[in-house]
Amino acid sequence: MTTSFRPCTPADIDQLRTLSVETFTDAFGAQNTPADLQDYLAHAYAPEALRRELTTPNSTFYFAFVGCTLAGYAKLNTDDAQSEQMGPDYLEVERLYIRRDFQHQGLGRQLLTLAAARAEALGKHYLWLGVWALNTDAQAFYTAAGFHTIGQHPFTLGTSVQVDLMLEKHLG
């Protein structure tokens, strides 16, 4: 099957919301309380929140398709749109989520390649991202892709304050 990518627009909010809720719940639902999860989903993926994110300068969502099926997405931020101010040499991969049926097929690597290409086109020298300290599978994926830990920051999910590791990759 052919893989393709396209930037999301405000017209994609419903699809983006459905995909975001599904993939976030699959990734983190079992490790968090239902109340904390529902609180996070209701705020983070509310249509008005997604509309704000989609129209934020220096922030772009990309849908990933396998054939004609929406399989995942990534959110990329530069400059003042980054969730941590890493500076002008960095592009943040704020979100990278793949639907369960499409995991372990190389789509995540392809989205990272898209992020690196976007970074290089913008004159950035580093990719960075946050990954939950308890998500060892994702950490292994990013380590295999050339990322290393540079710090940590808090991530609040409902009433639970969790730790995200901050990872970076230098783009040769």
N, C-alpha and C positions, 0 to 999 in steps of 0.2 A: 504494500500500500504506500501511496505517496504521502509524505508529510509536508504540510504547509503552515505558514504563520501569517497573521495579519494584525495590525494595530486595532485595538478596540476603540469604539466611539461611544458617545452618550446613548446612541440608539441601541447599544448592546447591553445596557444595564441589566435587563431581566436575565439574559443568558449568563452574564458575569456573576450576578448574585446567586443564581441557582448553582453554578459551577463552584463558586467560592464556598458556599455553605456545605455542599456535598463533599468537596475535597478536604476542607478544614475539619469537618466532623469525622471523616474517615481517618485522618491523620492523628487527631488529638481527642476525639470523643471518649474513647475508653479510658484515658488517663486523667480525665477531669470530671468534676461533678456535673450532672445535667444542668443544674442552676447556673453555674459559672459558664458553661458552654453556651447555653441559650442567651445569657446576658451578653456575652461577647458577640455572638452571631447577630443578635438584634441590633447592636450598635455598629459593629465594624462593617457589616454588609447591608446596612439599611440603604434603600435606593438613594436617599439624599447624600449619604456618606460616599457611596460609589460615584455619584454624579460629581461631587466635589473633587474626588481623586482623579477621575477621568478628565477633568478640565484644569487640573493643576499644571502650570507650566513646568517643564523639565521632568515630567512623570508620564510614562507610557505603559499601558497594558498591551500585551500581545496574546492573542488566542493561538493555540496550537491545534491543528486538525490532522487527523489520520484519515485519509480519504476525505469524506464529507462529514466525518464525525468530530465534534468538538471534544478533544482529549485532555486539554490542560491549558494552563496559562502562566504567564510571568508578568510581574510588575517591575519596571526599571525606573530608577530615579537618579537624577544628577543634580549637582549644585545645591540650591536651597531646598529642593524637594526631598533630599535625603532624610531619613528618619534620625540619623546622627550626622552632624556636620563633619564629614571626613575630609572635606577640601575639594579643590577643583580638579584633582587628578583621579577622582574616584567616580565609579558608577555603582550604584547600589542595586542588587537584586533583592528587592523587598519581599517579593512572593514568587514562589515557583511551586506550582501544584499540578499534579498529574492524576487523572481519574484512575482508580484502582485497576480497571481492566487494561489500561495502557502502560502501567508501570513495568519497569525492567525490560523495556524495549528500545531504550536509547533516546527517548523523547526528552528527558531531563537534560541529558548531555547536549542535545540539539538546541534546547532553549538557552543553556549556558553559552554555547557557541554563538547564538544570536546576540546574547548580552555582550559578549566579548567583541563581536563585530560592531555593534552599536557604540560601545565604549571607544574603540579604536577610531571609528569615524568621527567621534566627537573630541578626539585628542586626549582621551583619558588613559591612564597607565595602570589602573587597578580596578578590579571588581571586588566588592565586599558584600557581605550578607550576614544576617543573624540566623542562628539555628538553635532550637531548644536544646538545652544541656542534657535533657533526658532522651533526645531523639538520636540514638546512636546509629541507626541505619542512615539517616540523612547526613550525619557527621562523616560516616565512612564514604558515602557518595561524594561529598564535597572534598574530602581529603584526596580521594582517588582522582578528582578533577583538578588537583593542584592547589587547593586552598589550605591555609594554615590559620590557627587561632591567634588573634591579636588582642583579645580582650573579652569583655562581657558587658551586657546591659540588661536592665529589668524589662520584663514583658508582663503586662497585667492582663489576665484572663478572668473576667468577672471579679471575684474577691481574692483571687489567687495571684500573688506576685511571684513570677517564675524568672528563671535566669536563661537568657539567650547568650550563646557564645557568639562573638563577632569574629568572622573569618574573612581573610582577604586572599586575593591571587594577583600577583604581578603579571601584567600582560607584556611578554617579551618584546 
